Amino acid sequence: MFLLSLSILFIKATFDEVTGDKNRQIDVFQKEIDESRKTISSFATEQENINVGIDSLENKVKALNDFLKDYQNQNFLSPEEIAVETNMVLFMEDEVDKIQNSFRSRIINLYKHGKNYELELLLSSKTPNEFMRRNEYLQRFALSRKKELKDLKAKKIMLEEKKNMLKLSVSSQRFYIESKRNEKAAIDEQLKALRIKKSQLDNSKDVNEASIVRKEDQINRIRDFIDAFTDNRQNYKGAKNNRLSYSSDDFDKIKGGMNLPLDFGFIQNDFGEYMNNATATKSFNNGIDLSIAKGSKVYAVAAGTVSLTGEAPFFGKVIIINHDNGYRSVYASLSDINVTVGDKVKLSQIIGKSGETPDGQGLHFELWLNGTPLNPKEWLRF
């Protein structure tokens, strides 16, 4: 079955051309994987800075909310209220000191025993269930420490605000409160912007991680193909297919003898109806998808005029060439475009470079006649 597939699906090429191209595809994917990993790594510092920034701003917002809550219905304190506030500040200062000393003691203890203690606690578990319970406890303990630290920071900010209020004259307190309302509004905007940036970074990280998984899977598939192809080398009869010269005045005369848009390739997806696994519906492929290393030369299959270049949904970079008598050729999933709209192209002129289809590196090619898609396999010279 494998050998039958080779004779049907391969454009004529030597064994070395086929294996060389497949290895180039692996190299391209590996470079892209390395780039994705670098990108993810570069996010780490930025994400950490954003998280620290969000944490700091959240502490300020919480402290300002608590502070302003006391002054919702008044703009300044009376002398009697100042006396009460003074006692509250002294009490709060004492409370903050106690919390801070307690937290400092726990940090010192954690530093002395640290992760080794946590690891020992997990490894000394006698059963899997005990391991899970201890791990869950340690996770909750870590979250509790984080919350306590956050509350402590908020209390310290709140304390400083209270102290500042007590230093002001009665007439100045109203303006100070209003300035704090404005400050909180500005911080809210900063916090919103940081959260949006964090979300964008998280999304970009997810996209890069998904890309790595997909490309690693494709590398494995290519290696499996090379292994199977090598095992059957003695049965492979492929040879170099030279490009022909012909006129595009009468397309009917070149049917079955048309040059390929690539030097060679492997047909991944055939022309016609197929099942779309992503949507679980039947779809129609208006052309063929050819597998070849990204960056390979793409040729015009006939002379004509470039009618369109640009980006198209699902197809990436696209070139459309109008030929005589209502024929059009379409070249999609390109990495580079070497022509512009209106250019007169010659037969076998290099018009761009191959890119990547949803199923791997390659080229999507279509042939049309007056709005009707034609099966490229009936026209191209395989």
C-alpha positions, 0 to 999 in steps of 0.5 A: 500500500505504501509503494502504491501511495508513492507512485500516486502521490509523488511528483517525479523526484530522485530519492535524495531529493525527497529525503533531502527535502524532508530533512529540510522540513525538519530543520525548518520546524526545529528552528521555528520550535527554538524561536517559539521557546526563546519567545516563551523564555523572553516572556518569563521576566516580563510576566514576572514584572507584570505580576509584581506590578499588578500585586503592588497596584492591587495593594494600593487599591485595597488600601485606598478603598479602605482609607476612602471608605471612612470618608465617604460622607465627609470631606474633613475631620473634626477635632474630636474625630482627629483624636479618635483617628489618632488612637486608631492609627496608634492601634493600627501601627501596633497591629502592623508591627505584630503582623510584620514580626510574625511574618518575619519569623515565619520567613526566617523559619522557612529559609532555614528549613525551606523546600527540603522540609516540604520535600521531606514531608511529601516523600515521607508519605506512606500512601498515594492518598497521603501524598496528595493530602500533604501536597494539597496542604502545602499548596494551601499553606503557600497561598495563605502566606501570599495572602498574609503578605498582601494584607500586610502591604495593604495595611502598611499603605493604609497606615501611612495614609492615616498618618498623612491625614493627621499631619494636615490641617482641617481645611487641607484634609478635604483636598487630600481626600479628593487627591486620593480619589483621583489617585485611585482612579489613575491606579485603576486605569494602570491596573486595567492596562497591566491586566490586559497586557498580562492576558495578551502575554498569556495568550501569546505563550499559549499560542507558542506552546501549542505551535511547539506541540504541533510542530514536534508532532509533524517532525515525528511524522516526517521522521516516520515517513523517511524511515518507511521511505528508506526501507522501501528505497529499492522499490522507488523508481522516481527520477528528475522531471525537467520543466517543459516549454509551451504556449498558454494560448490553448490550455486544452493542448497542455492538459496533462503536460503542464509544468508543476508549480514546484520542482517536486513535492508530495500531495498531502491533500487531494482535490475534491470533497473531504471530511473537515475534522475541525468542524466535523463537516464535509468540505471541498478542496478546490485544489491540491496541497503539496508538501515541500520545505518552506522557502522552496521556489514557486513557479508560474505554470503558464504565462499570464497577468498577475490579478491579485496578491495579498493575504487571504483567510486560511490561505495566508499569502496568495497570488492569482494569475489570469491566463488566456481563455478564462483560465486562472491559477492560484498559489497560496500558503506562500512565505514570500511573493515576488510579483505585484498586481499587473505584472506580466509573468512568463512560463516557469518564472519564479513568483514566490516561495512556499510557506506553510499549510494547516497540515505542514510546510508546502503550497496550496495550488488551484486551477480555475476555468470561468469560475469552476475549479479544475482538478490540478492532477488532470492537468499537471505532469506527474 
